[in-house]
Amino acid sequence: MIKDYKETKKVTVINHNIIKFQKGDKAYYYKFKNNKIIKEVNNSGNITMLYNVMTFNVTELNNDNFLLDIKLQDKGETIEKTLYF
């Protein structure tokens, strides 16, 4: 996701569970679905990027920045991360 963000021309927060990175004629979507984070290219196909996800929330901030809060379960442990882009 960080690589796509660095190479993108435009970031759009679709809703609190979906973020879109526009790179030329391709759109890369990261979506929270069925307790996984999946990546889709131009809304087709998908690649699972992260399993055992409990929550995935995207919050759009001012100046084209956003916060990404992720909570996941790994080996019985709950892990919470907040990323700022």
MARBA-61435 format. One record per residue: residue number from 0; residue in three letters; x, y, z of N, C-alpha, C, CB in turn. Coordinates in steps of 0.2 Angstrom, whole numbers, plus 5000, padded with zeros to 4 digits. Atoms other than C-alpha are relative to their C-alpha. Glycine has a CB too. Example, Ala and Ser with C-alpha at 12.3 -4.5 7.8 and 13.67 -1.06 7.14 Angstrom:
2
+-----+------+------+------+------+-------+-------+-------+------+------+------+-------+-------+-------+
: seq : type : n.c1 : n.c2 : n.c3 : ca.c1 : ca.c2 : ca.c3 : c.c1 : c.c2 : c.c3 : cb.c1 : cb.c2 : cb.c3 :
+-----+------+------+------+------+-------+-------+-------+------+------+------+-------+-------+-------+
:   0 :  Ala : 5004 : 4994 : 5000 :  5062 :  4978 :  5039 : 5004 : 5006 : 5000 :  4995 :  5000 :  5006 :
:   1 :  Ser : 4996 : 4994 : 4999 :  5068 :  4995 :  5036 : 4996 : 5005 : 5003 :  5002 :  5002 :  4993 :
+-----+------+------+------+------+-------+-------+-------+------+------+------+-------+-------+-------+
end
This chain:
85
+-----+------+------+------+------+-------+-------+-------+------+------+------+-------+-------+-------+
: seq : type : n.c1 : n.c2 : n.c3 : ca.c1 : ca.c2 : ca.c3 : c.c1 : c.c2 : c.c3 : cb.c1 : cb.c2 : cb.c3 :
+-----+------+------+------+------+-------+-------+-------+------+------+------+-------+-------+-------+
:   0 :  Met : 5004 : 4994 : 5000 :  5000 :  5000 :  5000 : 5004 : 5006 : 5000 :  4995 :  5000 :  5006 :
:   1 :  Ile : 4996 : 4994 : 5000 :  5014 :  5012 :  5004 : 5003 : 5001 : 4993 :  5006 :  4999 :  5005 :
:   2 :  Lys : 4997 : 4999 : 5007 :  5022 :  5009 :  4987 : 4995 : 5003 : 4995 :  5002 :  4993 :  4997 :
:   3 :  Asp : 5006 : 4997 : 5004 :  5005 :  5012 :  4978 : 4999 : 5008 : 5002 :  4994 :  4996 :  5001 :
:   4 :  Tyr : 5001 : 4993 : 4997 :  5003 :  5028 :  4989 : 5006 : 5005 : 4997 :  5000 :  5001 :  5007 :
:   5 :  Lys : 4994 : 4995 : 5002 :  5021 :  5035 :  4984 : 5000 : 5001 : 4992 :  5006 :  4996 :  5002 :
:   6 :  Glu : 5000 : 4999 : 5008 :  5018 :  5032 :  4965 : 4993 : 5003 : 4998 :  5001 :  4993 :  4997 :
:   7 :  Thr : 5007 : 4998 : 5002 :  5000 :  5038 :  4965 : 5000 : 5008 : 4998 :  4995 :  4999 :  5005 :
:   8 :  Lys : 5001 : 4993 : 5002 :  4994 :  5054 :  4957 : 4994 : 5003 : 5004 :  4998 :  5001 :  4993 :
:   9 :  Lys : 5006 : 4998 : 4996 :  4977 :  5055 :  4967 : 4998 : 4994 : 5005 :  4995 :  5002 :  4995 :
:  10 :  Val : 5003 : 5004 : 4995 :  4971 :  5047 :  4983 : 4993 : 5002 : 5001 :  5004 :  4999 :  5007 :
:  11 :  Thr : 5007 : 4999 : 4998 :  4952 :  5045 :  4986 : 4998 : 4995 : 5005 :  4996 :  5000 :  4993 :
:  12 :  Val : 5003 : 5004 : 4995 :  4944 :  5039 :  5002 : 4993 : 4999 : 4997 :  5000 :  5003 :  5007 :
:  13 :  Ile : 5007 : 5002 : 5002 :  4928 :  5030 :  4995 : 4995 : 5000 : 5006 :  5000 :  4993 :  4996 :
:  14 :  Asn : 5004 : 5000 : 4994 :  4921 :  5026 :  5012 : 5005 : 4998 : 5005 :  4994 :  4995 :  5000 :
:  15 :  His : 4996 : 5001 : 4994 :  4928 :  5021 :  5029 : 5004 : 4993 : 4999 :  4997 :  5000 :  5006 :
:  16 :  Asn : 4997 : 5007 : 5001 :  4933 :  5003 :  5022 : 5003 : 5000 : 4993 :  4994 :  4995 :  5000 :
:  17 :  Ile : 4997 : 5001 : 5007 :  4939 :  5007 :  5004 : 5004 : 5007 : 4999 :  4995 :  4999 :  4995 :
:  18 :  Ile : 4996 : 4995 : 5002 :  4953 :  5018 :  4998 : 5003 : 4999 : 4993 :  5006 :  5001 :  5005 :
:  19 :  Lys : 4998 : 5001 : 5007 :  4958 :  5021 :  4980 : 5006 : 5004 : 4998 :  4994 :  5002 :  4995 :
:  20 :  Phe : 4994 : 4996 : 5003 :  4975 :  5026 :  4972 : 5000 : 5000 : 4993 :  5007 :  4996 :  5003 :
:  21 :  Gln : 5000 : 5000 : 5007 :  4975 :  5032 :  4955 : 5007 : 5001 : 4997 :  4995 :  5006 :  4997 :
:  22 :  Lys : 4993 : 5000 : 5003 :  4991 :  5029 :  4945 : 4999 : 4999 : 4992 :  5005 :  4994 :  5002 :
:  23 :  Gly : 5001 : 5000 : 5008 :  4989 :  5034 :  4926 : 4993 : 4997 : 4999 :  5005 :  4996 :  4997 :
:  24 :  Asp : 5007 : 5002 : 5002 :  4975 :  5024 :  4918 : 4998 : 4994 : 5005 :  5000 :  4997 :  4993 :
:  25 :  Lys : 5002 : 5005 : 4995 :  4975 :  5011 :  4933 : 4998 : 5003 : 5007 :  5006 :  4995 :  5001 :
:  26 :  Ala : 5002 : 4999 : 4993 :  4965 :  5012 :  4949 : 5001 : 4994 : 5005 :  4993 :  5003 :  5000 :
:  27 :  Tyr : 4999 : 5005 : 4995 :  4971 :  5002 :  4964 : 4996 : 5001 : 5006 :  5008 :  5000 :  5002 :
:  28 :  Tyr : 5005 : 4999 : 4995 :  4958 :  4999 :  4977 : 5002 : 4995 : 5006 :  4993 :  4998 :  4998 :
:  29 :  Tyr : 4999 : 5005 : 4994 :  4961 :  4992 :  4995 : 4994 : 5000 : 5004 :  5006 :  5003 :  5005 :
:  30 :  Lys : 5006 : 5001 : 4997 :  4946 :  4985 :  5003 : 5000 : 4996 : 5006 :  4995 :  4998 :  4995 :
:  31 :  Phe : 5001 : 5005 : 4995 :  4941 :  4977 :  5019 : 4994 : 4996 : 4999 :  4999 :  5004 :  5007 :
:  32 :  Lys : 5006 : 5005 : 5002 :  4930 :  4962 :  5015 : 5002 : 4993 : 5003 :  5000 :  5000 :  4992 :
:  33 :  Asn : 5000 : 5007 : 4997 :  4927 :  4945 :  5024 : 5006 : 5000 : 5005 :  5001 :  4995 :  4995 :
:  34 :  Asn : 4995 : 5001 : 4995 :  4940 :  4949 :  5038 : 5007 : 5000 : 4996 :  5000 :  4995 :  5004 :
:  35 :  Lys : 4993 : 4999 : 5003 :  4954 :  4953 :  5025 : 5000 : 5006 : 4997 :  5000 :  4994 :  4994 :
:  36 :  Ile : 4998 : 4995 : 5004 :  4962 :  4967 :  5016 : 5002 : 4998 : 4993 :  5006 :  5005 :  5003 :
:  37 :  Ile : 4999 : 5003 : 5006 :  4961 :  4964 :  4998 : 5002 : 5006 : 4995 :  4994 :  4997 :  4997 :
:  38 :  Lys : 4998 : 4995 : 5005 :  4969 :  4974 :  4983 : 4997 : 4998 : 4993 :  5008 :  5001 :  5000 :
:  39 :  Glu : 5002 : 5001 : 5006 :  4960 :  4976 :  4967 : 5002 : 5005 : 4995 :  4992 :  5000 :  5000 :
:  40 :  Val : 4997 : 4995 : 5006 :  4966 :  4984 :  4950 : 4994 : 5001 : 4996 :  5006 :  4997 :  4997 :
:  41 :  Asn : 5006 : 4998 : 5004 :  4952 :  4993 :  4941 : 4994 : 4996 : 5001 :  5002 :  4999 :  4992 :
:  42 :  Asn : 5006 : 5004 : 4998 :  4939 :  4984 :  4951 : 4999 : 4993 : 4998 :  4994 :  5004 :  4999 :
:  43 :  Ser : 5000 : 5007 : 5002 :  4943 :  4967 :  4945 : 5005 : 4996 : 5003 :  5000 :  5000 :  4992 :
:  44 :  Gly : 4996 : 5005 : 4997 :  4951 :  4952 :  4952 : 5002 : 5003 : 5007 :  5007 :  4999 :  4996 :
:  45 :  Asn : 4998 : 4998 : 4993 :  4959 :  4953 :  4970 : 5006 : 4996 : 5002 :  4994 :  5000 :  5005 :
:  46 :  Ile : 4995 : 5003 : 4996 :  4974 :  4949 :  4980 : 4999 : 5001 : 5007 :  5007 :  5003 :  4997 :
:  47 :  Thr : 5001 : 4999 : 4993 :  4973 :  4946 :  4998 : 5007 : 5003 : 5003 :  4998 :  4993 :  5004 :
:  48 :  Met : 4994 : 4996 : 4997 :  4986 :  4958 :  5007 : 5001 : 4998 : 5007 :  4999 :  5007 :  4999 :
:  49 :  Leu : 4999 : 5001 : 4993 :  4982 :  4954 :  5025 : 4994 : 4996 : 5002 :  5000 :  5007 :  5004 :
:  50 :  Tyr : 5005 : 5005 : 4997 :  4972 :  4940 :  5034 : 4998 : 5002 : 5007 :  5002 :  4993 :  5000 :
:  51 :  Asn : 5002 : 4999 : 4993 :  4963 :  4940 :  5051 : 4999 : 5007 : 5002 :  5005 :  4997 :  5004 :
:  52 :  Val : 5001 : 4993 : 4999 :  4958 :  4958 :  5050 : 4994 : 5001 : 5004 :  5001 :  5005 :  4994 :
:  53 :  Met : 5007 : 4999 : 4997 :  4945 :  4964 :  5063 : 4997 : 5006 : 4998 :  5002 :  5000 :  5008 :
:  54 :  Thr : 5002 : 4994 : 5003 :  4944 :  4982 :  5058 : 5005 : 5003 : 4996 :  4998 :  5005 :  5006 :
:  55 :  Phe : 4996 : 4996 : 5005 :  4950 :  4993 :  5044 : 4996 : 5007 : 4999 :  5001 :  4996 :  4994 :
:  56 :  Asn : 5004 : 4994 : 5001 :  4945 :  5011 :  5045 : 5005 : 5006 : 4997 :  4998 :  5003 :  5007 :
:  57 :  Val : 4996 : 4995 : 5004 :  4951 :  5025 :  5033 : 4996 : 5007 : 5002 :  5000 :  4999 :  4993 :
:  58 :  Thr : 5003 : 4994 : 4998 :  4948 :  5043 :  5039 : 5004 : 5005 : 4996 :  5001 :  5002 :  5007 :
:  59 :  Glu : 4997 : 4995 : 5004 :  4951 :  5057 :  5027 : 5002 : 5007 : 5004 :  4996 :  5002 :  4993 :
:  60 :  Leu : 4999 : 4994 : 4996 :  4960 :  5072 :  5034 : 5001 : 5006 : 4995 :  5007 :  4999 :  5004 :
:  61 :  Asn : 4999 : 4995 : 5005 :  4964 :  5089 :  5026 : 5006 : 5000 : 4997 :  4999 :  5007 :  5004 :
:  62 :  Asn : 4993 : 5000 : 5003 :  4978 :  5093 :  5014 : 5001 : 4993 : 4996 :  5005 :  5002 :  5004 :
:  63 :  Asp : 4999 : 5006 : 5003 :  4975 :  5076 :  5005 : 5004 : 4995 : 5004 :  5004 :  5001 :  4993 :
:  64 :  Asn : 4997 : 5005 : 4995 :  4981 :  5066 :  5020 : 4995 : 4996 : 5003 :  5004 :  5003 :  5006 :
:  65 :  Phe : 5005 : 5005 : 4997 :  4972 :  5051 :  5028 : 5004 : 4996 : 5006 :  4997 :  4996 :  4995 :
:  66 :  Leu : 4998 : 5005 : 4995 :  4973 :  5040 :  5043 : 4997 : 4993 : 4999 :  4998 :  5003 :  5007 :
:  67 :  Leu : 5002 : 5007 : 5001 :  4972 :  5021 :  5042 : 5001 : 4996 : 5007 :  5004 :  4997 :  4994 :
:  68 :  Asp : 5000 : 5004 : 4993 :  4967 :  5011 :  5058 : 4999 : 4993 : 4998 :  4995 :  5003 :  5005 :
:  69 :  Ile : 5000 : 5007 : 5001 :  4970 :  4993 :  5057 : 5000 : 4996 : 5007 :  5005 :  4997 :  4995 :
:  70 :  Lys : 5000 : 5004 : 4995 :  4966 :  4980 :  5070 : 4999 : 4993 : 4998 :  4994 :  5001 :  5006 :
:  71 :  Leu : 5000 : 5007 : 5002 :  4970 :  4961 :  5068 : 5002 : 4996 : 5005 :  5005 :  5000 :  4994 :
:  72 :  Gln : 4999 : 5005 : 4995 :  4971 :  4945 :  5077 : 5006 : 4996 : 4997 :  4994 :  4996 :  5001 :
:  73 :  Asp : 4994 : 5005 : 5002 :  4988 :  4935 :  5076 : 5002 : 4996 : 5006 :  5006 :  5005 :  4997 :
:  74 :  Lys : 4998 : 5004 : 4995 :  4991 :  4920 :  5086 : 4997 : 5001 : 5007 :  5008 :  4999 :  5000 :
:  75 :  Gly : 5003 : 4998 : 4994 :  4979 :  4925 :  5099 : 5001 : 5007 : 5003 :  5002 :  4995 :  5005 :
:  76 :  Glu : 4998 : 4994 : 4997 :  4986 :  4942 :  5101 : 4996 : 5005 : 4995 :  5007 :  5001 :  5000 :
:  77 :  Thr : 5003 : 4995 : 5004 :  4976 :  4958 :  5095 : 5006 : 5005 : 4999 :  4994 :  5003 :  5004 :
:  78 :  Ile : 4995 : 4995 : 5002 :  4987 :  4970 :  5086 : 4997 : 5006 : 4996 :  5006 :  4997 :  4995 :
:  79 :  Glu : 5003 : 4994 : 5003 :  4982 :  4988 :  5082 : 5006 : 5005 : 4997 :  4996 :  5004 :  5006 :
:  80 :  Lys : 4995 : 4995 : 5003 :  4991 :  5000 :  5070 : 4996 : 5006 : 4997 :  5004 :  4996 :  4995 :
:  81 :  Thr : 5002 : 4994 : 5003 :  4988 :  5018 :  5065 : 5005 : 5002 : 4995 :  4998 :  5005 :  5005 :
:  82 :  Leu : 4995 : 4997 : 5005 :  4996 :  5024 :  5049 : 4998 : 5007 : 4997 :  5001 :  4995 :  4994 :
:  83 :  Tyr : 5001 : 4993 : 5002 :  4997 :  5042 :  5043 : 5003 : 5001 : 4993 :  5002 :  5005 :  5005 :
:  84 :  Phe : 4997 : 4999 : 5006 :  4999 :  5046 :  5025 : 4998 : 5007 : 4998 :  4996 :  4995 :  4994 :
+-----+------+------+------+------+-------+-------+-------+------+------+------+-------+-------+-------+
end
